[in-house]
Amino acid sequence: MKATIFSLLILLTACKPIEELTNKSKSDGYVTLGNEVTGGDGSGAVVTESFIQTDTKDLEILWVIDNSGSMQDEQAAVASNLSKFANSFVNKDINFTMAITTTDDVPAGVLVNGSDTLTSDYARSDAAGFLADFQDMIQVGITGSYRESSLLAITSYAKNYPHMIKEDAYLAVVILTDEEDSSPLAVSQYVNELKALKKNAGLVKIFTICDVNKTNTQSGTDVGCVKDAEASRLTNGVVSDIRGNFSGILTSMGDNLANIVDSFALAHKPVLASLRVFVGGDLVPADQYSYNDATGSIRFVGQAPAVGAEVKVVYRKR
């Protein structure tokens, strides 16, 4: 009887479009997937990613803030809502470091003075002081270059301060800008340079808050955010509208990052029906893990793998 039901499930699943499968069993943005499903149309390359379970994962957060003349209101709006973002990490007792830089192209990737003190240790010892400093430092001023170069700033920061980048920590970049990026190289070059700094390519996430609908009317501006949005797409990050509700944007962003820390972030978006998860060589049953498509990450349900266990994820790339 079990074999008959199992065969029927495979037949029914194969007839359903991926879009329908992803609408099943949702919980907190995660989608439970069945290991019995074989899928993929064969067009995407097969990817195998290996991870080692650790007892803790650190989180590095780099804020890249547009400091051109049109950004005063946006910087103030972010500053006034930062508690929504920071609470996600402080409340979950996550080990994190923060840093802030600007979109200046010359010199690029320079640390805003003192922003490397924004750590989890500081937040735990003096939450009010941490938030006050965070709010002050994030308002970087509006006298910067009109050639906003977010992507150049990120890779330059990594070169300028290599001690701030650990190979086994998540790197979450938050870009805030109301203009198109002017960095000279292709987006993929900057993204690949960041991924090369990490043990796993999925450890890099770029979140962009930008002028999605091209509403910036200041004379002489290069409107839009095609390049920054592409960087987010290539890292399974999230793009939000700078004209949106900053309270909601920062709350959602903080929650996403807090959840990523106890997950395994994939380098690419998978064809959902092709996804397989193994621990120590054994196939993990479908009810013991879930996948979050917003952040491209796997999270175990219930008991996590033992520290030191190898987690292997196999899938077809979308």
N, C-alpha and C positions, 0 to 999 in steps of 0.2 A: 504493500500500500504506500509506504514512504517513497519507494522508487517511482511509483506512478505519479504521485503528487509532485515530486522533485522534477520529473520530466515535463509535467504540465507547466510548472513554474518557469522552466527554461524556455519552453515554447511561447508562453504568454509574454515573457520579458523580451524575447527577441523580436516580437511584433510591435513592441511599444517604442516610441521615439525617446531619445535621451531626455528631451525636455520634460516628458511625462514622468520619467524615472526620478528626475531631480526634484519633483514636487512631492515626493513621498517621504514620510517619516521625518519631517523637519523638526529640529529642536535647537533653539538658540543659534540659528543660522547654519547648523550642521545637517548633513544629509547622510542617513545610514544607507550603505550600499551592500549588495549581496555578492559574496565571493563566487557564487555559482554562475553568475552572469558572465558569459563570454561576449565580448563586444569590440567595437571599433570597426571602421570601414576599411582598415588597412592603409589609410592614407597618411596617418601619423606615425612617426618613428617610435619604436619601442624604447622606453627609458627605464633604467634600473638605478635607483638611488639607495645608498646605504647610510645608516646613521648608527651611532652608538648612544645608548641611553645613559644619561648622566643624572646625578642627583639634583643638580640645579642648572639653569641656563641663564646667562646674563643678557641684558638688553642694553644696547647702545642706541641713543636717540640723538640724531643730528637735526637741528632746525636750520633751514636755509630761508632767510627772511629777505624779501624784496625791500631794499632801502632806497628806492627811487622816489621822486617827488609826489607820486600819487598814492602813497601807501600809509599815510598817517592814520586814517580812520580804521583801516583793516588791522594795523598793528595794535591799536588800542582795543579793538573788538576781540582779538585773540587774547590779549593780556587779561581782559576782564573775565574771560571764560576759562582760563587755564586750570582753575581748580577742578573743573569737570574732567579734564584730561589727566591731571596728576593723581587724582584720587584713585584711579584704576590701579596704579602701581603701588601707591602707599598702602592701600587697603589689602592688596594681595601679597604684600611683603616680598616684592620682586626686587632683585638686585639690578640696579640700573645706573647708568651714567648719562648725562646730557651734555650737549654742547650747542652753541649757536654761532652761525656764521651768516654772511650776507650774500647777495647775488652779485656783488662787485666782481668785475673781471680782472681788474688790476689794482692791488694784488688780489688774487682769488683764494678763497678758502681760508681766510684768516679768522681765528677764533675771537669771538667777542670777549673782551677782557673779563675774566672771572667766571665765565659761563661753565667752565669745566668743574666748578665746585658744586654744580647742581646734581648731586648724587643721592642714591637711596639712603645712605648713611646720614646725610644732612637732613633729608626729609623726615627721617624717623626721630632724629634728635631735636629738631626744631621745625615743625611743620609750617608754622606761620612765617618764620624767617625764610625758609626755602621758597614758599609761594611768593613772598614779597620780592625776593631777588629775581625769581623767575619772571615775574610780571614786569619788573624794571628792565631786565636785560633783553627781553624779547622785543622791546620797543627800540629798535636799532637806529631810528632816525630816518630822515628822508633826503639826505644829501649825497646819496650814493650814485653810482653809474647808471646811465639810462640804457646801457647795454646789459640787461639782466641775463646773467649766465649761471643759472642754477646748477646745471650738470657739471660745468667746469669747476664750480665752487666745491661740489661734493668730492670729486676725485682729487682736487688740489688739497682739500682739507685732509684727506686720507694720507697724502704724501707729506704734508706739513707736520702732521701729528700722528705718526704711525703707532705710538704707544697708546693711542685712544681706540685702536681697532684691534680686537682680539679675533683670532681665526675661528673660534668656536662660539662666539656670541652673536646674537641677532643684531643686525644693524638696521634700524628703522630711520629713514630719512623723511622729514616733513618739509615740503616745499610750500611756501606761501608767496604767491606772486599774482599780479594782475596784468602781466604782459607775457608775450611769447619769449621763450628762451633764445638767447643769442650765442650759445656755446658753439664753437666752430666745427666740432667733429660730429659724426653720426651718433644718434642716441645709443645705439647698440654698443658702440665703443666705450662709452662712459659706463654703461651698465655692466658690460663684461669685465671691465677693469675693477669694478667694485666686487663682483662675484668672485673674481680670482683671489681676493684677499681672504676668502672664507673657506672652511672645510667643505661646506655644502653650499651650492649656489642659491638654494632657497633661504639662506640666512639673511639675504638682503631684501628689504621691502621699502619701496618708495611710495609715500603718500603725498598726493598733490592737492593743494587747495588753490584753485586758479580761476581765471575768467572763462568759464566753460562756454558761456553764451555770448562772448565778445561784446560785453556791455561797457567796457572802458571807453569813455568819450574824450579823454584828455588829448589834446592836439599833439600829433607826432608819435603816438604810441603804436606799438606793434601788437595788436590785440590777439587774443586767443591763448591756447596753451597746448598746442599739438605735441611739441617735443617732450615737455614734462609729463603729459598724460601718457605718452608712449613709454616713457621710463617706468611709470607706474604699472602699465600693462605688462611689460617685460619682467617685472618682479612680483607679479600677483599682488600689487598694491591697490590702493583705492583712490579715485579721483572725486573731489568734492568741489562744489561751486562757491567761489569766494563771496558771492552775493547771497549765500544761504545763511541759515541759522548757525552761528558759530558755537552756540551751546550744544546743539545736537551733533554737529560735525565733530567737535572735540571729544564729546562723550563717547560717540561711536568709535572714533579713532583710538581712544584710550582703551576701550574694552577689547577692540580687535588685537591690539598689541599685548594686552595682558593675557589674552587667551593663547596667542601665538607662543608665548614663552613655554607653555607645557605641551606644545604640539611639535610635529615634524613638518616643516614647511618645504613644499616641493618646488623644484626649479621651474616647472611648467604646469599649465593647466592640463589635467588628464581627461581623456575620454572616460567618462564616469563608469561606463559598463566594463571597461577593461582593467579597472583598478584592482590590484592584489597587494595584500600586506602580509609580510612574514616576520616572525620573531624567532631568532635562532634556527632558521631554516624551516620552521613550521608555519603553515598557512593559518592566518588569524581568522576566526569565525566572524561573520558579518556583524553580529551584535556586540562585538568587542572593540570596534573602532568606528569613527565617523569622519567625514570629510567636509571641510568648510570651503566653499567655492570662492567666497569673497577674498580670503587670504591664501587660498591654495595650500591648505595644511591638513594633516592627519592628526587626529587626537584619539587616544585610547579611552574607552568607556569603562569605568570601574577601575580595576587594578592595572597600573602601568607596568610595562616590562621592567625586569630587574635591572638595577644599575650595572652597566657593562654589557648588557645584551645588545646584539646586533638587530636593528630594525631595517628590513629591506622592503622597498616599495617598487612595484613594477607596474607600468601603465603605458598606454599609447598617448602620445602627445596630441593635443587638439590642433 
